[in-house]
Amino acid sequence: MKRALIFGGGEYGEHFPDINKDDFIIAADKGYEILRSHGFEPHITVGDFDSSEKIPEKNAVVLPVEKDITDSHAAVNIATEKGFEEIVIYGGMGGRPDHSFGNYTIIAALSQKRIRAFLVGEAYTVTAVTDGSIEIHGRKGKTVSVFSWSEKSTGVSYKGLYYPLENAELKNNFGLGVSNSMLSDTAEISVGNGTLLIMYEN
């Protein structure tokens, strides 16, 4: 199944993300202008357009300004309704910390639906795993932090990180998993029961 890429109005860093020809592109509000500035046209644009100069003339889903979900969340809903099993959100961090944290909740919720999801920022990528394992790809020596999104996560194990864990328990009120590091370019993180939120340096 090809990926859905969602582009928001947050931070991107020096290098714009690579887009494959098979990727399904969704712009969330100001992400439309950012995509257009790099020569890309989204398949769908969604938002209340309170931070955009104009509403796209075609393939636009216009939301009310007063609503229960963010523009990014609405874009994710479109991607899940279309059946995508991998969703990558760009431009979803930086700026307002409440919006960044709101996107963390989206990543965790997608994991609980067995959808692979990544929130890619200028310096860090955020992903999650629920009742299973995930392989992350970074660079040797780069920082990795693991948090229990659930009240308690059991059977937590790390492979390929400087501080290993084996069948451990993490709780959401204690940051035991903060500031680990990659031993090589890949690492595996697993959890028997619960949801882990993982942040690692790009």
C-alpha positions as CSV (number, residue, x, y, z in Angstrom):
1,M,0.0,0.0,0.0
2,K,1.5,3.4,-1.0
3,R,1.9,6.1,1.6
4,A,-0.1,9.1,2.4
5,L,2.0,12.2,3.0
6,I,0.5,15.1,4.9
7,F,2.0,18.6,4.8
8,G,1.3,21.1,7.5
9,G,2.5,24.7,8.1
10,G,5.2,23.9,10.7
11,E,8.9,23.4,10.5
12,Y,10.7,21.7,7.7
13,G,14.4,22.5,8.0
14,E,16.9,23.0,5.2
15,H,15.8,20.1,3.0
16,F,12.3,19.6,1.7
17,P,11.0,16.0,2.0
18,D,11.4,13.6,-0.9
19,I,8.1,12.8,-2.6
20,N,7.7,9.6,-4.6
21,K,5.4,9.5,-7.7
22,D,3.1,6.9,-5.9
23,D,2.7,9.0,-2.8
24,F,-0.8,10.4,-2.0
25,I,-0.3,14.0,-1.0
26,I,-2.6,15.9,1.4
27,A,-2.0,19.5,2.3
28,A,-3.3,20.8,5.6
29,D,-4.1,24.5,5.4
30,K,-0.9,26.4,5.0
31,G,0.8,23.3,3.8
32,Y,-0.8,24.0,0.5
33,E,1.3,27.1,-0.1
34,I,4.5,25.3,1.1
35,L,3.9,22.5,-1.3
36,R,3.2,24.8,-4.2
37,S,6.4,26.8,-3.4
38,H,8.4,23.6,-4.0
39,G,6.6,22.7,-7.2
40,F,4.1,20.1,-5.9
41,E,0.4,20.0,-6.2
42,P,-1.5,18.1,-3.5
43,H,-4.2,15.5,-4.4
44,I,-6.4,17.0,-1.6
45,T,-6.2,20.2,0.5
46,V,-8.1,20.4,3.8
47,G,-8.4,23.1,6.4
48,D,-10.2,26.2,7.6
49,F,-7.7,28.3,5.7
50,D,-7.4,30.8,8.6
51,S,-3.6,30.9,8.0
52,S,-3.6,30.8,4.2
53,E,-3.7,33.6,1.7
54,K,-6.3,31.8,-0.5
55,I,-8.4,28.7,-0.8
56,P,-7.4,26.3,-3.6
57,E,-9.7,26.3,-6.6
58,K,-10.0,22.5,-6.8
59,N,-9.8,19.4,-4.5
60,A,-10.3,21.5,-1.4
61,V,-12.2,20.4,1.7
62,V,-13.1,23.6,3.6
63,L,-13.7,23.2,7.3
64,P,-15.3,25.7,9.8
65,V,-12.9,27.7,11.9
66,E,-14.7,26.5,15.0
67,K,-14.3,22.7,15.1
68,D,-13.3,19.9,17.4
69,I,-10.2,18.7,15.4
70,T,-7.2,20.4,13.9
71,D,-6.6,20.6,10.2
72,S,-3.9,18.0,10.5
73,H,-6.3,15.6,12.2
74,A,-8.8,16.2,9.5
75,A,-6.1,15.3,6.9
76,V,-5.3,12.2,8.8
77,N,-8.9,11.2,8.8
78,I,-9.0,11.5,5.0
79,A,-5.9,9.3,4.7
80,T,-7.4,6.6,7.0
81,E,-10.7,6.7,5.2
82,K,-8.9,6.0,2.0
83,G,-7.3,2.9,3.6
84,F,-3.6,4.0,3.8
85,E,-1.6,1.9,6.2
86,E,1.4,4.3,6.4
87,I,1.0,8.0,7.1
88,V,3.8,10.5,7.3
89,I,3.1,14.1,8.6
90,Y,5.6,16.8,7.7
91,G,5.4,20.4,9.0
92,G,3.5,19.2,12.1
93,M,6.0,20.4,14.7
94,G,7.5,23.8,15.6
95,G,5.6,26.9,16.4
96,R,2.8,26.3,18.9
97,P,3.6,23.5,21.3
98,D,0.0,22.6,21.8
99,H,-0.3,21.8,18.1
100,S,2.8,19.7,18.2
101,F,1.5,17.8,21.2
102,G,-1.8,17.4,19.5
103,N,0.0,15.7,16.7
104,Y,1.7,13.3,19.1
105,T,-1.8,12.2,20.2
106,I,-2.6,11.5,16.5
107,I,0.6,9.4,16.0
108,A,-0.3,7.3,19.1
109,A,-3.9,6.9,18.1
110,L,-2.9,5.7,14.6
111,S,-0.5,3.2,16.2
112,Q,-3.4,1.8,18.2
113,K,-5.3,1.3,14.9
114,R,-2.2,-0.6,13.5
115,I,-1.4,2.2,11.1
116,R,2.3,3.1,10.8
117,A,2.7,6.8,11.3
118,F,5.6,9.2,11.5
119,L,5.7,12.9,12.5
120,V,8.8,14.4,10.9
121,G,10.2,17.7,12.1
122,E,13.3,19.6,11.4
123,A,15.5,17.8,14.0
124,Y,13.3,14.9,15.3
125,T,10.9,12.2,14.1
126,V,8.1,10.9,16.3
127,T,6.5,7.5,15.9
128,A,4.7,5.0,18.0
129,V,4.2,1.3,18.5
130,T,1.4,-0.6,20.1
131,D,1.6,-4.3,21.3
132,G,4.4,-5.1,18.8
133,S,7.7,-4.0,17.5
134,I,9.1,-1.3,15.3
135,E,12.4,-0.7,13.6
136,I,13.6,2.8,13.5
137,H,16.2,4.2,11.1
138,G,18.6,7.0,12.2
139,R,22.3,7.4,12.6
140,K,24.8,6.0,15.0
141,G,25.1,8.1,18.1
142,K,21.9,10.0,17.6
143,T,19.4,10.4,20.5
144,V,16.4,8.2,20.9
145,S,13.8,8.6,23.7
146,V,11.0,6.2,24.5
147,F,7.9,7.1,26.5
148,S,5.0,5.1,27.7
149,W,1.9,6.7,26.1
150,S,-0.3,4.2,28.0
151,E,-0.5,4.6,31.8
152,K,1.7,1.5,31.8
153,S,3.6,-0.4,29.1
154,T,4.9,-3.9,29.8
155,G,7.3,-6.2,28.0
156,V,9.4,-3.3,26.7
157,S,12.7,-4.3,25.0
158,Y,15.3,-2.4,23.0
159,K,17.8,-3.8,20.5
160,G,20.5,-1.5,19.0
161,L,20.4,1.2,21.7
162,Y,23.2,2.1,24.1
163,Y,21.1,1.4,27.2
164,P,19.3,-1.8,26.6
165,L,16.0,-3.0,28.1
166,E,14.6,-6.5,28.2
167,N,11.0,-7.2,29.2
168,A,10.8,-4.0,31.2
169,E,7.9,-1.8,32.4
170,L,7.6,1.8,31.5
171,K,5.0,4.2,33.1
172,N,3.7,7.5,31.8
173,N,4.6,9.3,35.0
174,F,8.3,8.5,34.9
175,G,10.8,9.2,32.1
176,L,13.0,6.2,32.3
177,G,13.4,6.0,28.5
178,V,14.6,9.6,28.0
179,S,17.9,10.2,26.1
180,N,19.2,6.9,24.8
181,S,21.3,6.6,21.7
182,M,21.7,4.5,18.5
183,L,24.5,2.0,18.4
184,S,24.2,1.8,14.6
185,D,21.8,3.1,11.9
186,T,18.9,0.9,13.0
187,A,17.3,-0.1,16.3
188,E,14.3,-2.2,17.2
189,I,11.9,-1.3,20.0
190,S,9.1,-3.6,21.1
191,V,6.3,-3.7,23.7
192,G,4.2,-6.6,24.8
193,N,1.2,-4.6,26.0
194,G,0.8,-0.8,25.7
195,T,1.7,2.1,23.4
196,L,5.1,3.6,23.3
197,L,5.8,7.1,21.8
198,I,9.3,7.2,20.3
199,M,11.3,10.3,19.4
200,Y,14.6,10.1,17.5
201,E,17.0,12.5,15.9
202,N,16.9,12.7,12.1
